[in-house]
Amino acid sequence: DPSKFPTDRKQKICRELGLAEDKSVVLFVGSFVERKGISELIELLPRLDLPNAEFVFVGHGGDMKQELREAISRSGFSTEYLFTGISSEMLRQWFVAADLLLLPSHAEGRPTVIYEAMASETAVLASDVGGVSEQVADSETGVLLPAGDVDAIESTITSLVANSERLDQMGRRGHERLVEKGWTWSDHARRIRKIHMDAI
């Protein structure tokens, strides 16, 4: 539901969350497990030299959290932004604050976090697996990469973070695509109602 993602308050939300205005925010949301590409992130983070970026990790449990924390500690990024168990409202604020959703999964269906990124005008960098390519228009609303390719993730993040205007454009286009495709809860409800009414 795009109305629940207050994109018009992005700057204020970033200040409240303690984020520097001159940094791009890269957000990961998912379980801290192998399937979500955590091994790739553990390898990637210490390699990155991005003083103009901050990484935020919001997890739902998983056995690789400590390894991820150690990798962040070896990087130039803060472990302050590693969370589990935050509220839905707070998660929506992180989506709004983010400039890029990072989803390096090995397998997916059509992940809800991509719809949430689109609702919050956040660009997407994801593995081209499952139904992700049906959601993300490559080079238009985000970028799709082969699963497991750490070098490709590194070069793409570096390029995107250096181009905030492109990130903004992809984020806005993602929001437009969400609405155009009818991927909101209200449109879904209308379709379900029509199916029921036609059946009756």
Salt bridges, closest charged atoms under 4 A:
GLU16 OE2 - LYS12 NZ 2.38
GLU21 OE2 - ARG15 NH1 3.99
GLU40 OE2 - HIS106 NE2 3.03
GLU43 OE2 - ARG47 NH1 3.02
ASP99 OD1 - LYS10 NZ 2.89
GLU108 OE2 - LYS36 NZ 2.65
GLU134 OE1 - ARG110 NH1 3.08
GLU140 OE2 - ARG173 NE 2.46
ASP151 OD1 - ARG47 NH2 2.60
GLU154 OE1 - ARG47 NH2 2.56
GLU176 OE1 - ARG173 NH1 3.33
GLU180 OE2 - ARG173 NH1 3.12
ASP187 OD1 - ARG190 NH2 2.18
ASP198 OD2 - LYS194 NZ 2.79
